[in-house]
Amino acid sequence: MSKILFLEDEEIIREVLTEYMLVAGYDVVGCSNGDEAIKLLDEGAALTEDAEKTGIDLAVLDINVKGSSGIEVLKHIRKTTGHRLGVIMLTAYDDVNMQLEAFNSFADDYITKPASPIILLKRIEAVLRRTKQLSEKEHAQKNAEWDEKELYVDEDGYEASYKGNKLGLTVSEFLLLKTLKSQPGRVFTREQLINNIFNDEYIGNDRIIDAHVKNLRKKLPEPWIETVVGVGYKWRA
C-alpha cells in the first residue's frame, strides 16, 4: 500500500480528497501546516534509517499554507531524501510563473484547485507508476553492474550515472534524458517530450518542458542537449 503525505490547510478539501485517496487504497497522512509536514518527513526518514526513503511514497503539497510553504517543503524533500519521492503540487494559483517555480524546485506534477478528485487520483497513479522503486535486491544487482562508462542509463532503476557517479535526476528528468538519448540527432518537439514524460496526462503550457531541460542540463557534465529554435530539442549525435 502506497503512503501519501497530504499537506492542505483547508479542512473540508483535506477531508474530501483524503477520503477519495483512502477509498482508492492509499494510506494517507494529512496535515495543515508546512512545518508539520517537514517534521513528519524527517521522522519517517529516521524510522527507515535510509536517506533515500521517508516511509512516504508520494507527497501532495498545497503551496499556500501556514508555516513553511509547499515550495519550501518540496525543497526540503529534494534536499534530504533525493529525487525518488514523487511530489504533486496543489494550489489555487493558476499562474505559469508559479508552475515554473514548482517545476524548477523539481516537482513531478502540478494541479490547480478546485481539483477534481478523479483527476488527482489519476495524477497520483501516474507519478507513483513513474517513481516505483526497485526492490533492495534488484537495486543492489543494478549497482553491481554499473561500470565506468561515461554515461550509463539504468532504465529499470530510473537512474543515470556519469563515470560511476549518480546524476541525481528526478523521474521527469530521467525520462527526458532517456527519450532524447534514445535517438541521437532526432529533433523532438516539446509536445512529443511532454507525451513521453507524462503519458498524455499533462494539461498546461508546453513551455514547461523548457524548465525540465534547464534543470537536466545543469546535472549533465557535457552539453549533450541541443536547442532547435522554434521546434524543440535533440541529443547531440
GIRA-V259390 format. One record per run of one state. SS is the DSSP state (helix for helix, strand for strand, loop for the rest). FROM is the first residue (numbers start at 1). TO is the last residue. Records with the same first field share a line. If there is no record, write none. Layout:
SS = FROM-TO / FROM-TO
This chain:
loop = 1-2 / 8-10 / 24-26 / 32-32 / 49-57 / 63-65 / 67-69 / 82-85 / 92-95 / 105-108 / 113-116 / 131-135 / 146-150 / 155-158 / 163-164 / 167-170 / 183-186 / 199-207 / 220-224 / 229-231 / 236-237
strand = 3-7 / 27-31 / 33-33 / 58-62 / 66-66 / 86-91 / 109-112 / 151-154 / 159-162 / 165-166 / 187-189 / 225-228 / 232-235
helix = 11-23 / 34-48 / 70-81 / 96-104 / 117-130 / 136-145 / 171-182 / 190-198 / 208-219
